[in-house]
Amino acid sequence: MKRWDLARAFIETLPPLSCTPEVRPIENSALLGELSKVTGRPEFKQIFPDGTWTAGLVELAGIIPFQPSVDVEYALRQGEDLLDASDLLSALKLCFPSDKPTALAINVDQPQKAITVSGVNPALQVMGYHWGQQNAQGPFVVSLYIGAGPNIAQVSRYRGRYFLSNGYHRAYRLMKAGFSHIPCLIREANSIAETGALVPGFFSESVLMSARPPIFTDFSDDVLGVSVPIHAVKKVVRIRPDEFLMLG
């Protein structure tokens, strides 16, 4: 509680967030080639259609996080010993991985006729569906397409502010490795909801849009960055058909 009180008092002394982060274009041919390995895939284009995003190097000191916590031990394992603060290609490979699909766990609940799909990627979701008669006398089949999409570092821009939508542990690892900017995909949002901020347990909209919101580099501050034990979490999608009668 003393650390909490000290942090609250310190927050009240911080100046307002007065500027947006520096965003540098990605122009190096080696970086662009590595980027295209991910952005050229059909599954990427399905979720991020051409014209809806840009890629750039965004300054960590101006990025606003939604999540109030980071698993430090897990974050420091990202990239292993391959990161070099003078080598942007090593950072881009971490933020736009081309060879690490998200592993999913499948559990079947026979009594409730339910299926549970879980994974560590918070972007896991139902991405589409299909239905139809299996054959003339067969059952009616409903299919749901579940996936997490490309697990890339992503920033949402809303009302002049840049919010980190995905890639917290990689951003923390890069910060600790000495990077001032992180390679990420940038998308425009028309509302705070479109940024992905309105999730239970995240910072509230009033905090995110306050004069001095939390910024990502606060995680490394000796007063604001408090280390506490937390439980690991997973994203879960549970599908279960409900059967009931209705009056016609």
C-alpha positions, 0 to 999 in steps of 0.5 A: 500500500505504501508503494501504491500511495507513493505512485498515486502521489507521483502521478499527480505531479506528472505533466500532461501528455503534450505531444504524439510519439514520433513515427518513422517510416520503414524504408530499408529494403531488408526491413520491407522484405521481412515485413512482406513475408507477413503482410503478403499472406492471405490470412493477413489481408483477410484481417487487415485489407490493403488501405486500412493500415500502415507500418512504421516505427513508433516511439515507445515514450508516446504509446499508451497501454490499455493493460495495467500489467506485463508478465516481466519474466515472459516478456524478457524471454521474447527474442532470446539473445537475438535482439540488438538495439542497433539492428532494426531487423531483429526488432521487426522479426520479433514484432512481425513473426513469419514462422510462429503460428498461434497454438490453440488448445481444443477441449470437447464437453460431450455432456453439454455438446460444447467445444472450448478453444483457448490460446495465449493470443488475446486476438483469438475470436470467431472470424467467420461462419458457414452453414448448409445441408450436408446432403438431401437427407443429412443433418444441417451443418453449421461451421465456425471459423476460429483464429487469432490472426497474425500475432503482430505488434499493433497500434491504434490511433485515435484522436491524436493518441497512439494506443498499444492494441497488441504486442505488450511483451515484445514492446517491453522486451524491446524497451529493455533491450534499448530500442526507443521505437518499435516496428508495428502496424498502425490503424486508424480508429473512429471510436475508443471501442475500435481500439480494443480498449473497452475490456474488463481489467484494462484502464478505463476510458477516462484514464486513457483520455486523461491529460496524463494517461499512462504511457508504455515507458512507465512500466520501467519507472522505479515508482510507477512500475511495481512488480507483483505476482499475477495469474497468467491468463488465456483467451477462450472461445466457448461454443455451445448450442442451446436447445429450447422450444418457442411458441409459434 
